[in-house]
Amino acid sequence: MRILVVEDDAEAAAYVVKGLTESGHSVDLAVDGYDGLERAKRASFDVMIIDRMLPELDGLSIITSLRGAGNNTPVLVLSALSEVSDRVEGLSAGGDDYLVKPFALSELLARLSALTRRGSLASRLNVADLEMDLLSRTVTRAGRPIDLLPREFRLLEYLMRHAGQVLTRTMLLEKVWDSHVDPQTNVIDVHVGRLRQKIDRGFATPLLHTVRGAGYCLRAV
């Protein structure tokens, strides 16, 4: 899974990131509320772990903002506040689960697993016979496995989430590379070319199209 951790306590953040990474997950870390909110808006995550008490912007405000914008990514709230009223407040703000500090890594992993199972109906993306499983991080076309590098996976995920839309090079750089690099760079063309070879080669119907002068579009026809 790709997980966003928003935690300002250096010791707690290191503990969580190390445990998640060793368990095979990809982790992005933000150390204040504003950075966490911006990362959550810019990229797609399978689940988010958000500390309640954060500098700049508190965790519940982050969750409320994301839910208001239509972002339904599962959120696990971390907090040293353990009263029933605190838990109710965290869940009412849009959190999906609430874990009190200190906690065991095994419990954190179990709760994350439960959250992603709960959201498994939305864990697959499909465009024609192309299917992406966001939990297992696998891609198939007509049942045939397609091996993608991490950046190729992120690129395809963004294309599939916006299937039928023309996406410019600037949009792809910002959303997939989290970068404002000169859109004239050929990094996009190179990666799209490699991705096209993997998902279209050997199939009668191409899915990844170049729209001259505009960008790229993933569509069935």
Order of alpha helices (4+ residues) and beta strands (2+ residues): beta-alpha-beta-alpha-beta-alpha-beta-alpha-beta-alpha-beta-beta-beta-beta-alpha-alpha-alpha-beta-beta
